[in-house]
Amino acid sequence: MNLHVVACPELNAGDYERIQEYRRRFNSLYTIIEPHFTLVFSVPDMELAVFCDEIAKQAQGIEVINFCLRCATINKDAISCNYDAFLVPDEGNSRILRLHDRLYSSTLERHHRLDIPYVPHISIANSPDAVAIKRIVDEWNSQPFEIQGRISTLDIINYENRVVTTTGRVNLALR
């Protein structure tokens, strides 16, 4: 298994469609997974039950996270030759960062990649062509935008052979 934790945010229909339009055109993961924030990256060597129990334990008491995206940014992927266009939250950023760190705070600590900075984001495009990605980022940032959403669940997924299977879900606490 290759386990991850993602949060597929709740968005209004118009914002969701705008994100999906870019993902449809420019993101190689469009057909594989919905728009999401990745909170735990690739854990290939843990039993599913142990992983699920740890995520549920660490998420206990964490409240629903409201966020607002107002900026796109370019990012060089640390593992592949791709560049990515990310939508990054202004509001909610610190809460997402703290949740990410908390999920890695105990049993998953040895899997935490400290050599790669964690940037909460929704990816809208990827390509080995940095200039093409910069054009997409500039297009998004040419006009002010504000995408509000919330994270109320964490999905535990297995990602193997370009197929995502949801194996569990953890609900965040209501405010």
Buried (B, 14 or more C-beta within 10 A) or exposed (E): BEBBBBBBBBBEEEBBEBBBEBBEEBBBBBEEBBBBBBBBBEBEEBEEEEBBEBBBEBBEEBEBBBBBBBBBBBBEEEEEEBBBBBBBBEBBBEBBBEBBEBBBEEBBEEBBEEEEEBBBBBBBBBBEEEEBBEBBBEEBEEEEBEBBBBBBBBBBBBBEEEEBEEBBEBEBEEE
